[in-house]
């Protein structure tokens, strides 16, 4: 990854959309020492596009003079290696001939490479060049004579229909999820929610004083009014029951029904504030009651204290020396619950 490369990609104003995303990911895979040569599978995964779409964006980048592709061949196995992408900011970069000859259709047609039916890609008569690291100026196009294999799963020979692309026009991107229609359960749930809201809306109109079969004012008709009422539930957090109760409260001071739901916004906001204050006061009251309950716990009488500690002295279990003070000792002796000999045996002085 190169910060300089990614900044350069973001500064390009001649492209936009997915094409710019492809250029950015190319620059993100650029290594200042070795160059940029990600596989098409990896590049398609990064950009979340199909391989056929990826090749269209790469061709567009070449036509804009921002990038050039050089295909590489292993000098030993003669197999196709990942394509070397030469980016526009690299030293010695030269655009493809079609970009250099822009504005002259005849020159563009003569300079572009056309796929050859004999080998599938490239021109006839080219000499194979070995891959000399990453500085190779010319590389060979795939050819069955060099054991590169076919570019199509359907034919034994490379297919000239794909032109410069070595892949079929298949969507190989595994990131996309197939579109699916809503299941029946979701549709039923949505219908149930709509029916419930419709019943609530009718109840709200009745609470506001609108007769059942009366013609509603314009601001209460259609989906805008229903959407406005939904905001009281979604944005303010009011329940349907609380909204109806608030609507009935407004009738005390305003006998006439409001012209539209917007006239009730202030009352709904006050209801939210009132409910919040009640909740805070209730919480404080419960906390105070718990505190008083702890503070007002009944204290043990002298008889209960003497009986409790006498049981500990007369038992054979462990008795801490500090558990019984002089007052407790006197209480037990006065009531005859323990004897002085038993207290001395238990270590109480």
N, C-alpha and C positions, 0 to 999 in steps of 0.2 A: 504494500500500500504506500502511496506517495501523496503527501499533502499538496505538493505543488501540482500534481496531475489532477486531483479532484477539484482544486480551486480553478484550474484552467477549464475543466469541463463545465463548471457552474457559470463561468464567464461567457460561454458561447451563446450568443443571442440569435444566431441564424436557425436554430432548431428548437423544438419544444416538445412537450409531451413525452411519450414513451421513447422516442428517438433520443432525447436528452438523457433519459434514465439509462438507456443502454450505454451511451457514451460515458456516463458517470461510473457505471459498474466496470467498464473497461479500464478507466483510470484508477478505480479502486483496486483492481487486480494488477496494476502496473508495478513492476519492480525496477527501481532505478538502475540496478546492476545487470539484470537479466532481461528486462523488457516485459511484454504483456502477451501471454498465450494461454488464456483459459479455454477449456473445452466448451463446445456449444451446449452440451447438457448443463454444465455448471452455469454458464452465462444465461441460458434460458430460465433456469431455476432462480437465479438472482433477480432477473427482471420480471419474472412471473408472466412470461409470454411463451407462445409455442415456438418451436424451432423454425418453422416456415416464416412466422412473423418476425422472429429475430433476424433472419437473413434479409428480410425486406428493410429493416431498420439499419442493418450494417451497410447494405447497398446505398441507402440514403446518406449515411455518414460519409461514404467514399465519394459520392457525387458532390457533397458539400465541401470536400477537400479537408475534412477533419481527421481522417483515418485512412489507412491503407492496409489491406490484408496480403500476407505472403504465406502461402502454403508450404509446409516443410515435409521433407521425406527423410526417413532414417537411412543413412548411407549404407548400412549393413543389411538390414532386413528389407529395405525398399518399401516399407510400409508408411502409410500416411500418418503424420504426427499432427498434434494440435496446431491450429493456424496461429501464426505470429501476427499480432496487431501492432502496427506502427502508428503511433499517435502524432497529431499535428505539432505538438510542442517539442518532440524529440529532435535532436540535432541531425541535420541532413535529411529531414523528411521531405518527400516529394509526393504530391497528390497523384492519383491515378490519371491516366491519359484523358479519360472522359471529362474530368474536372478541369484539366489544363486546357482542354480544347473547347471550353464552354463558349457558346455563341456561334460556332461553326458546325452545322449539322454534318457536313461532308467529312470534316476532320474527326468528329466524334464517331461517326459510323466506321471510319477506317481504323481508328485507334482502339476501339473496344474489342475485347476478345469474344469470339463466338464459339459456342460449343461445337465440337467436331463429332459427327456420328460414329467415327471409327474408334475413338477412345473415350467418348462421352463428354469430355471437358477439355478446354484448351485448344491450341492450334496444333496442326500436324507439323512435324519436322523439328520440334523443340528438342534440344539435347537435355538429358537429365542432369541436374546439378545436385551434388551432395549437400547436405545441410552443414554449413560451416558455422556452428554455434548459432548466434542470433544476428549476425551481420550479413547474412546472405542477401545478395541483390536479386537473384532470380531463383525460383524454385519450380519444380515440375508439377504439373497437374496430374490428378489420379489417372492411372491407366491400368487396364487388366494385364498388360505385358509385364508390369512391375509387381504383380501379385498384390495389388491393393484391394482387389475384390470389387464386387458390384456395388453400386450405390442404391440399388432398388432391391426390395425383397421379392419382387415379382419377376425379375428378369436376371439372366446370367451375366449380361453386359451392362455397363453403366448406361443410364438413361439420359439422352440429350434433352429430354423435355424439361428437366429441372434447371437447365442453363448452368450458371456458375454455382448453384447450390448443390451440395453433395448429399442432400437428404430429401426424402419425399416430403410432400406438403402434408405432413401428419402433425397433429397437435400432441406433442409429447410432454407437455407441461403437466406434471402431476400435482401442482399446487391448487389448481382450480377445482372447485367442487361442482359436480353436476347439478343443473337446475332441477328442482323438484316442485311439484304442485303441492299446495297445502293439503294436509291430510284431512280426512273427514272430521276427526275429533276437533281440530283447530277451527274449522268452519262452524261446527256446532257450538263451540265455546263462544266464538265471536257473535253468533246469532243470539245466544242466551244473554250475553252482556248487553247487546243492543236492546233486546226486549226488556230487560230489567231497567235500563236507563229510561226507556220510553214510559214505563209505568211510573217511575219516579218523577219524570217531567210532568206527567199528567197530574200527579199528586201535588207537585209544587204549584202548578197553575191553579188548582182548586184551593190551596192554602192562601193564595194571593187574592182570591175572590173572583176568579174568572169562571163563569158558568160552563158547564160541560160542553154544550153545543154552540157556544157563542163564538163570534168571529174575533180572533185575536188581533191586537195591534200589530203593525208591521214589524216592530222590533222584537216581537215574540215569535215570529214565524220563521220557518226554514232552519237550515243547519247553523247559521251564525248564532242564533239564540242558544241552541243546544251546546255549541262549542264554548260559548261564554259561560254557561252553567257548569260545564265540565271543568273549567279552570278553577272553580271554587273547590272542587274535589281534588284535582291533580296538584294545583299550585298552593292553595291554602290548607289543604289537608282536612277539610270538613267532610263529615259523613253525610249521606243522604238524609238521614233522620235529623241531624243538626241543622241542615239547610232548610228543611221543611219547618222545623220549630222556629227558626229565626224569621222565616217568611211570615209565619203566623204572628210573631211578636211585632212585626212592622205594621200590621193591620190596626194595632191599638191607636197609634198616632197618625196613621195615614189610611183612612178607610178606603180610599180609591186605589185600585190596583196600579202598580207602576207601569209606565209606558214601555219599559224594556228591562232586561236583566242588569244593565249597567247601573240603573238607579239603586240596585241592592248591593253594589260592591262595598259601600261604606259600612252597611250593616253586617255583611259577612266578615269583613276585616275586624270589626268590633267584636263579633262572636269569637273569632280566633283569639284575640287578645284576652277576652274574658275567660275563655276556657284555659288559656295558659296561666292566668293569674289564679284561677281556682285550683289548677293542678299544683302550682307552687305552694299555695296556702295549705292545701291538703297534705302535701308532703311535709311541710313544716309542722303541721298539727300532729301528724303521726309520729314524727321524730320527737316532738315535745312530750307526747303521751308516753312514748317508750322511755324517755328520760325520767319522767315523773314516776313511772312504774318502778324503775330501778331505784330511784331515790326513796320512794315511799314503801319499800319492801318492809313487812312487819319484822320487828326485832324479837329475838328470843327472850323469854322471861328468865328469872334467876333459877326457877325450878327446872326449866327445860335445859338450861346450860349445865346445871349440876347433874341432871340425869344423863345428859349426853357424855360428859367427860367421865362420870363414874363408870359408865359402860366400858369406856376405853381402859380405865385403871383396873377394873375387875377382870378384863379379858387377858388372855395370854399373848396377845400380839405385841408387835413392836410399839413402844411408847416413847416419843421424843421427850427429852427432859424439858425443853422449852415449851412444850404443848400446854402445860398446866401452870398458871401463875398462882400467886398467893391468894388472890380473891376467889378464884375457882376452887382452890383447895379448901378454903374456909367454908364455901357454900356446900361442898360435898360433906365435910365433917359435921356441920351444924345439922344437916338433914339426915345424917347417919347412913349415907349411901356407901361410904367406904370407911375403913378403919385406918388408924395411924400406922399400924404394922404393914398393912397392904400398900400404903403410900411409900413407906420406907423401902419395901421390897421392889417397888417399881421405880425407885430413885427419885421420888418427889420429896423435897424437904419442906 
